[in-house]
Amino acid sequence: MNEERRQVLRMLAEGRISPEQAEQLLEALEEGERAAPTPRPEPPGFQQERIGGIDLDKLIEMKAVGITPEYIQEIRALLGNVSLDKITEMRAVGVSPDFVREVTAIVGKLPVDKLVEMRAVGLTPDLLRQWRQGGFDLSGEQGEQSSPEPTFNWDWGRLRPPRRAEESGE
């Protein structure tokens, strides 16, 4: 995760920008990354600084958001082999193993990006429970798992409100 994405997520977590503004900024960053030229290869003989097989810059970034080896182990036990970049995004917005367990118990397994988005905008397991108790169908359909990160058809636009008696013919 680059520094600009971290800054946007921090501003969102601190309440300095709205979820809509954060989404616009993140989309603009993604567009800029797609349009950016391919980085030049490092000169011959260049040694990237590494500690224990991890790039030193990545290790510093992980420490900055409070990642511990235990956190990595718990997240991977719950979600599979999640990349360190995704784990850093999760931790930066406050996705905890308990959050993952609770949300998964309510709506089923979700992709990491959805968990990050949910936490970043303040969507809590309690709110999901309230929606379910209000009659909303929060179940998702899981697609084929052909890649390390599963694909899902779970979409916020598919939330269905409770049916009225006149609609159901009762």
C-alpha positions in Angstrom: 0.0 0.0 0.0 1.5 3.3 -1.0 1.8 6.4 1.2 -1.1 8.2 -0.5 -3.6 5.4 0.2 -2.5 5.3 3.8 -3.0 9.0 4.1 -6.5 8.8 2.7 -7.4 5.9 5.1 -6.0 7.8 8.0 -8.0 10.9 7.1 -11.1 8.8 6.9 -10.4 7.0 10.2 -9.8 10.4 11.9 -13.1 11.8 10.4 -11.4 14.5 8.4 -13.0 13.3 5.2 -16.3 11.5 4.4 -16.5 8.0 3.1 -17.6 9.4 -0.2 -14.6 11.7 -0.4 -12.3 8.8 0.6 -13.7 6.7 -2.2 -13.2 9.4 -4.7 -9.6 10.0 -3.6 -8.8 6.2 -3.7 -10.3 5.9 -7.2 -8.3 8.9 -8.4 -5.1 7.3 -7.0 -5.9 4.0 -8.7 -6.4 5.8 -12.0 -3.1 7.5 -11.6 -1.4 4.2 -10.8 -2.8 2.6 -14.0 -1.6 5.6 -16.1 1.8 5.7 -14.5 4.8 4.5 -16.5 6.4 1.2 -15.7 9.1 1.7 -13.0 12.7 1.4 -14.2 14.6 -1.7 -13.1 17.1 -1.2 -10.4 20.7 -0.8 -11.5 22.9 -3.9 -11.6 24.3 -4.8 -8.2 21.5 -3.0 -6.4 20.6 -4.8 -3.2 17.2 -4.0 -1.7 17.4 -3.8 2.0 15.7 -6.9 3.6 15.2 -8.3 7.0 14.1 -11.9 7.4 12.9 -12.0 3.7 10.8 -8.9 4.1 11.6 -5.6 2.4 12.8 -3.1 5.1 10.3 -0.5 3.9 7.4 -2.9 4.2 8.6 -3.9 7.7 8.6 -0.2 8.7 5.2 0.3 7.2 3.8 -2.7 9.0 5.3 -1.4 12.3 3.8 2.0 11.7 0.2 0.6 11.7 0.8 -1.8 14.6 1.1 -5.1 12.9 2.4 -8.0 15.0 3.3 -11.5 13.9 0.3 -12.7 16.0 -2.0 -10.4 14.0 -0.7 -11.8 10.7 -1.2 -15.4 12.0 -4.7 -14.7 13.2 -5.8 -13.0 10.0 -4.3 -15.7 7.8 -5.9 -18.4 9.9 -9.3 -16.7 9.3 -8.9 -15.6 5.6 -6.1 -17.8 4.1 -2.9 -16.5 2.6 -3.5 -12.8 2.6 -0.7 -10.6 1.3 1.3 -8.3 3.6 0.0 -5.3 1.6 -3.7 -6.4 2.2 -2.9 -7.1 5.9 -1.4 -3.6 6.2 -4.5 -2.1 4.7 -6.7 -4.1 7.1 -4.7 -3.0 10.2 -4.5 0.6 9.0 -8.3 1.0 9.2 -8.7 -1.2 12.3 -9.9 -4.6 11.0 -9.3 -6.9 13.9 -9.6 -10.7 13.9 -12.7 -10.3 16.1 -14.3 -8.0 13.4 -13.6 -10.6 10.7 -15.1 -13.4 12.9 -18.2 -11.4 13.7 -18.9 -10.2 10.2 -18.2 -13.6 8.7 -20.7 -15.1 11.2 -23.4 -12.7 10.0 -22.9 -12.5 6.2 -20.4 -15.3 5.3 -16.9 -15.0 4.0 -16.1 -11.7 2.2 -13.1 -10.6 0.2 -10.4 -8.6 2.1 -11.3 -5.4 0.2 -14.9 -5.5 1.4 -13.8 -6.0 5.0 -11.5 -3.0 4.7 -14.3 -0.9 3.1 -16.8 -1.9 5.8 -14.4 -1.0 8.6 -13.3 2.2 7.0 -16.8 3.6 6.8 -17.7 2.4 10.3 -20.0 -0.4 9.3 -20.1 -2.6 12.4 -21.3 -6.1 13.1 -24.0 -4.6 15.4 -25.4 -2.6 12.5 -25.4 -5.7 10.3 -27.3 -7.5 13.1 -29.8 -4.6 13.2 -30.4 -4.8 9.5 -30.9 -8.6 9.7 -33.3 -8.2 12.6 -35.1 -5.5 10.5 -35.7 -8.2 7.9 -32.9 -7.4 5.4 -31.4 -10.4 3.6 -27.7 -10.1 4.1 -26.8 -13.5 2.7 -24.3 -13.5 -0.1 -23.6 -16.0 -2.8 -20.1 -17.3 -3.0 -18.6 -17.9 -6.5 -16.1 -20.5 -7.7 -12.8 -20.3 -5.9 -10.2 -20.4 -8.6 -7.7 -17.9 -7.3 -6.0 -17.4 -3.9 -8.5 -14.6 -3.1 -12.0 -16.0 -3.7 -14.4 -14.1 -5.9 -17.8 -13.3 -4.5 -21.1 -12.0 -5.8 -21.9 -10.2 -2.6 -23.0 -6.7 -3.5 -24.3 -3.9 -1.3 -26.8 -3.1 -4.0 -28.4 -6.5 -3.5 -29.6 -5.8 0.1 -33.3 -6.5 0.0 -35.7 -4.7 2.3 -38.4 -6.5 4.2 -41.4 -7.4 2.1 -44.6 -5.7 2.9 -47.7 -7.8 3.5 -49.4 -6.4 0.4 -46.4 -7.3 -1.8 -46.3 -10.9 -0.6 -50.1 -11.4 -1.0 -50.7 -12.0 2.7 
